[in-house]
Amino acid sequence: MEVQNPQYKEFVASIFQQAPFIADLGAELTDFGPGWCQSQLAITPRHLQHGGVIHAGVQATLADHTSGAAATTMLKPGQYVLTAEFKINLLWAAVGEKLVCRAQVLKAGRSLIFVEAEVFAVSAEKQTPVSKMSATMSVLENR
């Protein structure tokens, strides 16, 4: 994957720092590079659904935002992405101390970027895959 924006590192970091909902959720950027991004989320009671497992919406939000950050590494200066579509498969009931998400760009086009993300529940250093997302990101120009 070829980087087209020399300031992509600052731009990707700002996606996590400046998104109020992501900050409120508690998601953190942990690592990234050209075409990929990794994030994590420490689980608290507010992230659980009524049955005590991590809410599907929390998993989807973490995967979506991490996918957008991975896509952002492929942009030219003056561009940004918005999610056009995603599908998430919930593989297991998510239980753990934190979630870790890794997103990978599979195809970066001029107007669409296709990304896959995997979410893992981590408990006592054991990682269990709990969801997988496929997402299409629309490439837009700053106005």
C-alpha positions in Angstrom: 0.0 0.0 0.0 1.4 3.4 -1.0 0.9 6.4 1.2 -0.3 9.5 -0.7 -0.3 12.0 2.1 2.9 12.8 3.9 0.9 14.0 7.0 -1.2 10.8 7.2 0.0 9.9 10.7 -1.2 13.2 12.1 -4.5 12.9 10.3 -5.2 9.4 11.5 -4.3 10.3 15.1 -6.7 13.2 14.9 -9.6 10.9 13.9 -9.4 9.3 17.3 -8.6 12.5 19.3 -11.3 14.7 17.7 -14.3 12.4 17.5 -16.5 13.1 20.5 -18.5 9.8 20.3 -15.3 7.7 20.0 -13.7 9.5 23.0 -16.9 9.0 25.0 -16.9 5.3 24.2 -13.3 5.1 25.3 -11.8 3.7 22.1 -8.0 4.3 21.7 -5.7 4.2 18.7 -2.9 1.7 19.4 -1.0 1.4 16.2 -1.3 1.9 12.4 0.6 2.0 9.2 -0.1 2.2 5.4 -3.4 0.3 4.8 -4.1 -0.8 8.4 -5.1 0.4 11.8 -5.4 -1.2 15.3 -7.4 0.1 18.2 -8.6 -1.0 21.6 -11.3 -0.4 24.2 -11.2 -1.1 27.9 -14.6 -2.7 28.8 -16.7 -1.1 31.6 -20.3 -1.9 32.6 -21.6 0.7 30.3 -20.4 -1.3 27.3 -22.5 -4.3 28.2 -26.0 -5.3 27.1 -28.7 -6.7 29.5 -27.3 -10.2 29.4 -23.8 -9.1 30.5 -22.0 -9.5 27.2 -20.4 -6.6 25.2 -23.0 -4.9 23.2 -23.0 -5.5 19.4 -23.2 -1.7 18.8 -19.9 -1.3 20.7 -18.2 -3.9 18.6 -19.7 -2.3 15.4 -18.6 1.2 16.4 -15.0 0.1 17.2 -14.8 -1.9 13.9 -16.3 0.9 11.8 -14.1 3.7 13.3 -10.9 1.6 13.0 -11.9 0.7 9.4 -12.3 4.4 8.6 -8.9 5.1 10.1 -7.3 2.4 8.0 -8.9 3.8 4.9 -7.6 7.3 5.8 -4.0 6.1 5.6 -4.6 5.7 1.8 -6.0 9.2 1.1 -4.5 12.2 -0.7 -4.3 15.5 1.1 -7.7 17.2 1.3 -9.7 14.0 1.3 -11.6 12.2 4.0 -13.8 9.1 4.2 -17.3 8.4 5.3 -18.8 4.9 5.7 -21.0 4.0 2.8 -21.9 0.5 3.9 -20.8 -2.2 6.3 -21.8 -5.7 7.3 -20.8 -7.2 10.6 -20.8 -10.8 11.6 -21.0 -11.5 15.3 -19.2 -14.7 15.8 -19.3 -15.3 19.6 -20.8 -13.6 22.6 -18.1 -11.0 23.5 -16.9 -11.2 27.1 -13.6 -9.8 28.2 -11.6 -7.0 29.8 -11.0 -5.2 26.5 -11.7 -5.3 22.8 -8.9 -5.1 20.2 -9.7 -4.3 16.6 -7.5 -4.6 13.6 -8.6 -3.2 10.2 -6.9 -3.8 6.9 -7.5 -2.1 3.5 -8.1 -4.7 0.9 -8.7 -2.4 -2.1 -8.1 1.4 -2.2 -9.8 3.0 -5.2 -10.3 6.6 -6.2 -13.8 6.9 -4.8 -14.3 3.8 -2.7 -12.0 1.9 -0.3 -12.9 -1.6 0.9 -11.8 -2.6 4.4 -12.1 -5.7 6.6 -11.9 -5.5 10.4 -11.7 -8.2 13.1 -12.6 -7.6 16.7 -11.2 -9.7 19.5 -12.3 -9.9 23.1 -9.3 -10.1 25.4 -9.4 -11.7 28.8 -6.3 -12.7 30.8 -4.2 -12.4 27.6 -6.5 -14.8 25.7 -7.8 -13.3 22.5 -11.1 -14.6 21.2 -12.4 -13.5 17.7 -15.9 -12.1 18.4 -16.8 -10.2 15.2 -15.7 -9.5 11.6 -16.7 -6.5 9.5 -16.6 -5.7 5.8 -16.9 -2.0 5.1 -17.0 0.3 2.1 -15.7 3.8 2.6 -16.6 6.7 0.3 -13.7 9.0 -0.5 -14.8 12.6 -0.3 -13.0 16.0 -0.9 -12.8 18.7 1.8 -15.0 21.7 0.9 
